[in-house]
Amino acid sequence: MKPAEVIKAYSYPILATLSAFSLVSIAISLLPIARWSRTQNSCIQSTFRVDGSNSAGIPSKVWSCNGGGD
């Protein structure tokens, strides 16, 4: 086989493998963000420090869950 034929024959499988690897690595890199968001949502739902009936309650809860305050 000539080098051009080898490249032509294997270029699509190589590119597909690289693409799949990239997608998997992006998904793995997003896992810490997903873990943080679950923790954040849990904290916001269980925080009774601020009344959640008004629109100002959610930002105060987020602030509290992120370590804000005294």
Jmol script that loads the backbone (N, CA, C; Angstrom):
load data "model"
ATOM      1  N   MET A   1       0.833  -1.189   0.000  1.00  0.00           N
ATOM      2  CA  MET A   1       0.000   0.000   0.000  1.00  0.00           C
ATOM      3  C   MET A   1       0.875   1.249   0.000  1.00  0.00           C
ATOM      4  N   LYS A   2       0.418   2.205  -0.715  1.00  0.00           N
ATOM      5  CA  LYS A   2       1.102   3.491  -0.743  1.00  0.00           C
ATOM      6  C   LYS A   2       0.697   4.299   0.488  1.00  0.00           C
ATOM      7  N   PRO A   3       1.547   5.216   0.925  1.00  0.00           N
ATOM      8  CA  PRO A   3       1.212   6.026   2.104  1.00  0.00           C
ATOM      9  C   PRO A   3      -0.094   6.805   1.962  1.00  0.00           C
ATOM     10  N   ALA A   4      -0.383   7.287   0.782  1.00  0.00           N
ATOM     11  CA  ALA A   4      -1.629   8.023   0.567  1.00  0.00           C
ATOM     12  C   ALA A   4      -2.844   7.113   0.769  1.00  0.00           C
ATOM     13  N   GLU A   5      -2.731   5.869   0.353  1.00  0.00           N
ATOM     14  CA  GLU A   5      -3.835   4.919   0.529  1.00  0.00           C
ATOM     15  C   GLU A   5      -4.036   4.570   1.997  1.00  0.00           C
ATOM     16  N   VAL A   6      -2.935   4.456   2.730  1.00  0.00           N
ATOM     17  CA  VAL A   6      -3.013   4.159   4.159  1.00  0.00           C
ATOM     18  C   VAL A   6      -3.703   5.300   4.889  1.00  0.00           C
ATOM     19  N   ILE A   7      -3.290   6.510   4.570  1.00  0.00           N
ATOM     20  CA  ILE A   7      -3.908   7.679   5.208  1.00  0.00           C
ATOM     21  C   ILE A   7      -5.387   7.754   4.855  1.00  0.00           C
ATOM     22  N   LYS A   8      -5.716   7.516   3.610  1.00  0.00           N
ATOM     23  CA  LYS A   8      -7.114   7.569   3.179  1.00  0.00           C
ATOM     24  C   LYS A   8      -7.943   6.467   3.850  1.00  0.00           C
ATOM     25  N   ALA A   9      -7.361   5.307   4.023  1.00  0.00           N
ATOM     26  CA  ALA A   9      -8.092   4.173   4.601  1.00  0.00           C
ATOM     27  C   ALA A   9      -8.323   4.335   6.105  1.00  0.00           C
ATOM     28  N   TYR A  10      -7.361   4.949   6.805  1.00  0.00           N
ATOM     29  CA  TYR A  10      -7.448   5.016   8.262  1.00  0.00           C
ATOM     30  C   TYR A  10      -7.794   6.396   8.819  1.00  0.00           C
ATOM     31  N   SER A  11      -7.959   7.376   7.971  1.00  0.00           N
ATOM     32  CA  SER A  11      -8.203   8.726   8.482  1.00  0.00           C
ATOM     33  C   SER A  11      -9.548   8.839   9.195  1.00  0.00           C
ATOM     34  N   TYR A  12     -10.612   8.278   8.649  1.00  0.00           N
ATOM     35  CA  TYR A  12     -11.921   8.386   9.293  1.00  0.00           C
ATOM     36  C   TYR A  12     -11.981   7.638  10.629  1.00  0.00           C
ATOM     37  N   PRO A  13     -11.480   6.408  10.724  1.00  0.00           N
ATOM     38  CA  PRO A  13     -11.481   5.762  12.047  1.00  0.00           C
ATOM     39  C   PRO A  13     -10.638   6.506  13.076  1.00  0.00           C
ATOM     40  N   ILE A  14      -9.516   7.063  12.658  1.00  0.00           N
ATOM     41  CA  ILE A  14      -8.673   7.812  13.592  1.00  0.00           C
ATOM     42  C   ILE A  14      -9.398   9.078  14.051  1.00  0.00           C
ATOM     43  N   LEU A  15      -9.998   9.798  13.127  1.00  0.00           N
ATOM     44  CA  LEU A  15     -10.741  11.001  13.484  1.00  0.00           C
ATOM     45  C   LEU A  15     -11.950  10.679  14.369  1.00  0.00           C
ATOM     46  N   ALA A  16     -12.635   9.578  14.087  1.00  0.00           N
ATOM     47  CA  ALA A  16     -13.769   9.177  14.918  1.00  0.00           C
ATOM     48  C   ALA A  16     -13.324   8.823  16.325  1.00  0.00           C
ATOM     49  N   THR A  17     -12.186   8.160  16.442  1.00  0.00           N
ATOM     50  CA  THR A  17     -11.651   7.813  17.761  1.00  0.00           C
ATOM     51  C   THR A  17     -11.262   9.062  18.534  1.00  0.00           C
ATOM     52  N   LEU A  18     -10.605  10.003  17.880  1.00  0.00           N
ATOM     53  CA  LEU A  18     -10.244  11.262  18.531  1.00  0.00           C
ATOM     54  C   LEU A  18     -11.477  12.042  18.961  1.00  0.00           C
ATOM     55  N   SER A  19     -12.494  12.048  18.136  1.00  0.00           N
ATOM     56  CA  SER A  19     -13.733  12.745  18.466  1.00  0.00           C
ATOM     57  C   SER A  19     -14.410  12.110  19.675  1.00  0.00           C
ATOM     58  N   ALA A  20     -14.484  10.801  19.699  1.00  0.00           N
ATOM     59  CA  ALA A  20     -15.094  10.103  20.832  1.00  0.00           C
ATOM     60  C   ALA A  20     -14.295  10.344  22.110  1.00  0.00           C
ATOM     61  N   PHE A  21     -12.984  10.309  22.013  1.00  0.00           N
ATOM     62  CA  PHE A  21     -12.137  10.574  23.166  1.00  0.00           C
ATOM     63  C   PHE A  21     -12.344  11.990  23.685  1.00  0.00           C
ATOM     64  N   SER A  22     -12.489  12.948  22.783  1.00  0.00           N
ATOM     65  CA  SER A  22     -12.724  14.334  23.180  1.00  0.00           C
ATOM     66  C   SER A  22     -14.051  14.477  23.910  1.00  0.00           C
ATOM     67  N   LEU A  23     -15.085  13.834  23.402  1.00  0.00           N
ATOM     68  CA  LEU A  23     -16.395  13.902  24.060  1.00  0.00           C
ATOM     69  C   LEU A  23     -16.362  13.289  25.453  1.00  0.00           C
ATOM     70  N   VAL A  24     -15.685  12.168  25.591  1.00  0.00           N
ATOM     71  CA  VAL A  24     -15.580  11.513  26.897  1.00  0.00           C
ATOM     72  C   VAL A  24     -14.777  12.382  27.861  1.00  0.00           C
ATOM     73  N   SER A  25     -13.700  12.978  27.396  1.00  0.00           N
ATOM     74  CA  SER A  25     -12.890  13.807  28.292  1.00  0.00           C
ATOM     75  C   SER A  25     -13.642  15.067  28.715  1.00  0.00           C
ATOM     76  N   ILE A  26     -14.453  15.625  27.836  1.00  0.00           N
ATOM     77  CA  ILE A  26     -15.278  16.788  28.207  1.00  0.00           C
ATOM     78  C   ILE A  26     -16.306  16.376  29.243  1.00  0.00           C
ATOM     79  N   ALA A  27     -16.945  15.232  29.052  1.00  0.00           N
ATOM     80  CA  ALA A  27     -17.929  14.765  30.024  1.00  0.00           C
ATOM     81  C   ALA A  27     -17.291  14.527  31.386  1.00  0.00           C
ATOM     82  N   ILE A  28     -16.102  13.960  31.413  1.00  0.00           N
ATOM     83  CA  ILE A  28     -15.401  13.717  32.677  1.00  0.00           C
ATOM     84  C   ILE A  28     -15.020  15.034  33.339  1.00  0.00           C
ATOM     85  N   SER A  29     -14.620  16.015  32.552  1.00  0.00           N
ATOM     86  CA  SER A  29     -14.227  17.297  33.133  1.00  0.00           C
ATOM     87  C   SER A  29     -15.426  18.054  33.708  1.00  0.00           C
ATOM     88  N   LEU A  30     -16.640  17.723  33.290  1.00  0.00           N
ATOM     89  CA  LEU A  30     -17.835  18.386  33.811  1.00  0.00           C
ATOM     90  C   LEU A  30     -18.370  17.733  35.079  1.00  0.00           C
ATOM     91  N   LEU A  31     -17.845  16.595  35.480  1.00  0.00           N
ATOM     92  CA  LEU A  31     -18.329  15.908  36.674  1.00  0.00           C
ATOM     93  C   LEU A  31     -18.197  16.734  37.950  1.00  0.00           C
ATOM     94  N   PRO A  32     -17.088  17.437  38.186  1.00  0.00           N
ATOM     95  CA  PRO A  32     -17.023  18.262  39.402  1.00  0.00           C
ATOM     96  C   PRO A  32     -18.083  19.362  39.436  1.00  0.00           C
ATOM     97  N   ILE A  33     -18.417  19.925  38.291  1.00  0.00           N
ATOM     98  CA  ILE A  33     -19.453  20.955  38.242  1.00  0.00           C
ATOM     99  C   ILE A  33     -20.814  20.341  38.565  1.00  0.00           C
ATOM    100  N   ALA A  34     -21.080  19.156  38.064  1.00  0.00           N
ATOM    101  CA  ALA A  34     -22.338  18.482  38.360  1.00  0.00           C
ATOM    102  C   ALA A  34     -22.439  18.158  39.848  1.00  0.00           C
ATOM    103  N   ARG A  35     -21.342  17.715  40.440  1.00  0.00           N
ATOM    104  CA  ARG A  35     -21.326  17.407  41.871  1.00  0.00           C
ATOM    105  C   ARG A  35     -21.575  18.673  42.690  1.00  0.00           C
ATOM    106  N   TRP A  36     -20.935  19.776  42.314  1.00  0.00           N
ATOM    107  CA  TRP A  36     -21.120  21.052  43.010  1.00  0.00           C
ATOM    108  C   TRP A  36     -22.564  21.529  42.896  1.00  0.00           C
ATOM    109  N   SER A  37     -23.165  21.391  41.716  1.00  0.00           N
ATOM    110  CA  SER A  37     -24.537  21.873  41.542  1.00  0.00           C
ATOM    111  C   SER A  37     -25.525  21.064  42.373  1.00  0.00           C
ATOM    112  N   ARG A  38     -25.300  19.755  42.517  1.00  0.00           N
ATOM    113  CA  ARG A  38     -26.175  18.953  43.386  1.00  0.00           C
ATOM    114  C   ARG A  38     -26.057  19.411  44.831  1.00  0.00           C
ATOM    115  N   THR A  39     -24.828  19.664  45.268  1.00  0.00           N
ATOM    116  CA  THR A  39     -24.604  20.143  46.623  1.00  0.00           C
ATOM    117  C   THR A  39     -25.247  21.507  46.825  1.00  0.00           C
ATOM    118  N   GLN A  40     -25.098  22.387  45.856  1.00  0.00           N
ATOM    119  CA  GLN A  40     -25.666  23.733  45.933  1.00  0.00           C
ATOM    120  C   GLN A  40     -27.188  23.669  46.003  1.00  0.00           C
ATOM    121  N   ASN A  41     -27.818  22.866  45.157  1.00  0.00           N
ATOM    122  CA  ASN A  41     -29.274  22.747  45.162  1.00  0.00           C
ATOM    123  C   ASN A  41     -29.772  22.181  46.486  1.00  0.00           C
ATOM    124  N   SER A  42     -29.079  21.194  47.007  1.00  0.00           N
ATOM    125  CA  SER A  42     -29.457  20.610  48.289  1.00  0.00           C
ATOM    126  C   SER A  42     -29.375  21.648  49.406  1.00  0.00           C
ATOM    127  N   CYS A  43     -28.311  22.434  49.411  1.00  0.00           N
ATOM    128  CA  CYS A  43     -28.134  23.467  50.426  1.00  0.00           C
ATOM    129  C   CYS A  43     -29.231  24.525  50.316  1.00  0.00           C
ATOM    130  N   ILE A  44     -29.535  24.960  49.116  1.00  0.00           N
ATOM    131  CA  ILE A  44     -30.557  25.995  48.922  1.00  0.00           C
ATOM    132  C   ILE A  44     -31.921  25.497  49.372  1.00  0.00           C
ATOM    133  N   GLN A  45     -32.240  24.243  49.070  1.00  0.00           N
ATOM    134  CA  GLN A  45     -33.538  23.703  49.473  1.00  0.00           C
ATOM    135  C   GLN A  45     -33.648  23.527  50.978  1.00  0.00           C
ATOM    136  N   SER A  46     -32.544  23.253  51.640  1.00  0.00           N
ATOM    137  CA  SER A  46     -32.611  23.002  53.078  1.00  0.00           C
ATOM    138  C   SER A  46     -32.315  24.243  53.923  1.00  0.00           C
ATOM    139  N   THR A  47     -32.018  25.369  53.290  1.00  0.00           N
ATOM    140  CA  THR A  47     -31.731  26.596  54.032  1.00  0.00           C
ATOM    141  C   THR A  47     -33.028  27.301  54.373  1.00  0.00           C
ATOM    142  N   PHE A  48     -33.269  27.479  55.670  1.00  0.00           N
ATOM    143  CA  PHE A  48     -34.477  28.171  56.135  1.00  0.00           C
ATOM    144  C   PHE A  48     -34.141  29.534  56.701  1.00  0.00           C
ATOM    145  N   ARG A  49     -32.920  29.969  56.477  1.00  0.00           N
ATOM    146  CA  ARG A  49     -32.455  31.235  57.019  1.00  0.00           C
ATOM    147  C   ARG A  49     -33.237  32.409  56.450  1.00  0.00           C
ATOM    148  N   VAL A  50     -33.605  32.322  55.198  1.00  0.00           N
ATOM    149  CA  VAL A  50     -34.315  33.403  54.523  1.00  0.00           C
ATOM    150  C   VAL A  50     -35.613  32.837  53.980  1.00  0.00           C
ATOM    151  N   ASP A  51     -36.692  33.590  54.114  1.00  0.00           N
ATOM    152  CA  ASP A  51     -37.982  33.152  53.607  1.00  0.00           C
ATOM    153  C   ASP A  51     -37.915  33.026  52.089  1.00  0.00           C
ATOM    154  N   GLY A  52     -38.287  31.881  51.570  1.00  0.00           N
ATOM    155  CA  GLY A  52     -38.212  31.634  50.136  1.00  0.00           C
ATOM    156  C   GLY A  52     -39.426  32.102  49.372  1.00  0.00           C
ATOM    157  N   SER A  53     -40.410  32.732  50.050  1.00  0.00           N
ATOM    158  CA  SER A  53     -41.627  33.143  49.365  1.00  0.00           C
ATOM    159  C   SER A  53     -41.422  34.403  48.533  1.00  0.00           C
ATOM    160  N   ASN A  54     -40.417  35.194  48.843  1.00  0.00           N
ATOM    161  CA  ASN A  54     -40.177  36.394  48.045  1.00  0.00           C
ATOM    162  C   ASN A  54     -39.012  36.163  47.094  1.00  0.00           C
ATOM    163  N   SER A  55     -38.873  37.060  46.127  1.00  0.00           N
ATOM    164  CA  SER A  55     -37.832  36.877  45.113  1.00  0.00           C
ATOM    165  C   SER A  55     -36.436  37.152  45.657  1.00  0.00           C
ATOM    166  N   ALA A  56     -36.327  37.845  46.781  1.00  0.00           N
ATOM    167  CA  ALA A  56     -35.012  38.145  47.347  1.00  0.00           C
ATOM    168  C   ALA A  56     -34.461  36.964  48.137  1.00  0.00           C
ATOM    169  N   GLY A  57     -35.279  35.940  48.386  1.00  0.00           N
ATOM    170  CA  GLY A  57     -34.850  34.808  49.195  1.00  0.00           C
ATOM    171  C   GLY A  57     -33.799  33.935  48.534  1.00  0.00           C
ATOM    172  N   ILE A  58     -33.947  33.662  47.258  1.00  0.00           N
ATOM    173  CA  ILE A  58     -33.030  32.753  46.565  1.00  0.00           C
ATOM    174  C   ILE A  58     -31.602  33.311  46.523  1.00  0.00           C
ATOM    175  N   PRO A  59     -31.377  34.578  46.126  1.00  0.00           N
ATOM    176  CA  PRO A  59     -29.991  35.072  46.140  1.00  0.00           C
ATOM    177  C   PRO A  59     -29.364  35.036  47.528  1.00  0.00           C
ATOM    178  N   SER A  60     -30.153  35.291  48.557  1.00  0.00           N
ATOM    179  CA  SER A  60     -29.619  35.244  49.915  1.00  0.00           C
ATOM    180  C   SER A  60     -29.254  33.821  50.311  1.00  0.00           C
ATOM    181  N   LYS A  61     -30.051  32.858  49.869  1.00  0.00           N
ATOM    182  CA  LYS A  61     -29.735  31.455  50.159  1.00  0.00           C
ATOM    183  C   LYS A  61     -28.473  31.021  49.434  1.00  0.00           C
ATOM    184  N   VAL A  62     -28.331  31.436  48.194  1.00  0.00           N
ATOM    185  CA  VAL A  62     -27.126  31.098  47.428  1.00  0.00           C
ATOM    186  C   VAL A  62     -25.909  31.715  48.116  1.00  0.00           C
ATOM    187  N   TRP A  63     -26.038  32.958  48.507  1.00  0.00           N
ATOM    188  CA  TRP A  63     -24.950  33.648  49.205  1.00  0.00           C
ATOM    189  C   TRP A  63     -24.580  32.904  50.475  1.00  0.00           C
ATOM    190  N   SER A  64     -25.588  32.471  51.225  1.00  0.00           N
ATOM    191  CA  SER A  64     -25.353  31.733  52.464  1.00  0.00           C
ATOM    192  C   SER A  64     -24.685  30.377  52.194  1.00  0.00           C
ATOM    193  N   CYS A  65     -25.125  29.681  51.176  1.00  0.00           N
ATOM    194  CA  CYS A  65     -24.568  28.361  50.849  1.00  0.00           C
ATOM    195  C   CYS A  65     -23.140  28.448  50.323  1.00  0.00           C
ATOM    196  N   ASN A  66     -22.771  29.591  49.784  1.00  0.00           N
ATOM    197  CA  ASN A  66     -21.417  29.767  49.260  1.00  0.00           C
ATOM    198  C   ASN A  66     -20.458  30.296  50.310  1.00  0.00           C
ATOM    199  N   GLY A  67     -20.883  30.329  51.565  1.00  0.00           N
ATOM    200  CA  GLY A  67     -19.986  30.742  52.634  1.00  0.00           C
ATOM    201  C   GLY A  67     -20.078  32.201  52.982  1.00  0.00           C
ATOM    202  N   GLY A  68     -21.093  32.886  52.499  1.00  0.00           N
ATOM    203  CA  GLY A  68     -21.235  34.290  52.818  1.00  0.00           C
ATOM    204  C   GLY A  68     -21.748  34.493  54.233  1.00  0.00           C
ATOM    205  N   GLY A  69     -21.593  35.659  54.742  1.00  0.00           N
ATOM    206  CA  GLY A  69     -22.116  35.988  56.062  1.00  0.00           C
ATOM    207  C   GLY A  69     -21.047  35.889  57.128  1.00  0.00           C
ATOM    208  N   ASP A  70     -21.514  35.996  58.351  1.00  0.00           N
ATOM    209  CA  ASP A  70     -20.603  35.986  59.501  1.00  0.00           C
ATOM    210  C   ASP A  70     -20.217  34.596  59.894  1.00  0.00           C
TER     211      ASP A  70
END
end "model"
wireframe off; spacefill off
backbone 0.3
color backbone group
